[in-house]
C-alpha cells in the first residue's frame, strides 16, 4: 500500500526559538501587536510503501528518530493518509 506522511517538527517549548523571536519582533514592527510567541518549525511530506498502516507508522517514526528530528531540541508529530 502507498501512504503519504505529513510530519511537523517544532523546537521544544523550553528552548529559545531565534527565528520565531525575529518574526514576532517583525510582527510588532508592522503593527501586528496582537500576534505573539511565534514558533518556527519544519514540515516534511513524504510517500512510503508499506504492507499496512502499522508498518508505515513504524517506518516514518524510525525515519524521524534516525534522520529528520534532533530529539534533544525538537519534537515531532505526523499523520498518515492512504494514497
N, C-alpha and C positions, 0 to 999 in steps of 0.2 A: 504494500500500500504506500501511497505518497502522502506525506504530511507537510504542512507549512508551519514553521515555528516563528513566533514573534517574541523576541527576547528584549526585555527592558533592563538596563543596567544603570544603577544610581550609586552615587557616593554614599557611604554610611552616614546616617544622620549626625553622628557625633563629630564627623570630620569637616573641616573647613572646605568650602567649595569656591575656589577663587573665581572660576568662570561665572558661577551663579551670583557671586558678590558683585562682580563687574556689571552684569546685566541688571541686577537690582539697582545699582547706582545709576546706570544709564536710564532706567525707567524713571527714577526720581528726577533726573536732569531733563527729561522730556515732559515732565509734569504729570506723570502717571504714578502719583504718590500712593494710590490705593493698592498697587502691586508691591508685594514684599516677599522676602525669603525665597527667591528664585533658586532652584537647584537644577544643574545641567547634568544630563546623563547621556547614555548611548542607546540606540535602538538598532537591533540586528534582526534581519529577516533571513531565513534560510529554508531550504527544502531538504527533506530527508526521506529515504526509502526505508521502510521497516515492516516487519511482519504484522505488527499491531500497534495500538496506541501506547501500550505499556513499554514496548521496546523503544519506540520513538522517544518517549519521555526520558527513558534511561539514557539514550544516546545524546539527546540535547543537554541533559543535566551534566553528563560527562564532558561534553564539549565546553560547556560554561566553566566547569571547575578546572579543566586542564588547560584551557587556552583563552577563552573570551573574557573571563572575570578575574580580577585580583581580589580574592575574598578577604584580604586584610583591609582593603579600602573600599570595597564595593559590595553591594548585594544585588540580586537579580530575581526576576520573575519571568515566566514565559507562558504563552498559550499555544496550544496545538490545534490545528484545524486539518481535517481530511481534505485532500485536493483531488 
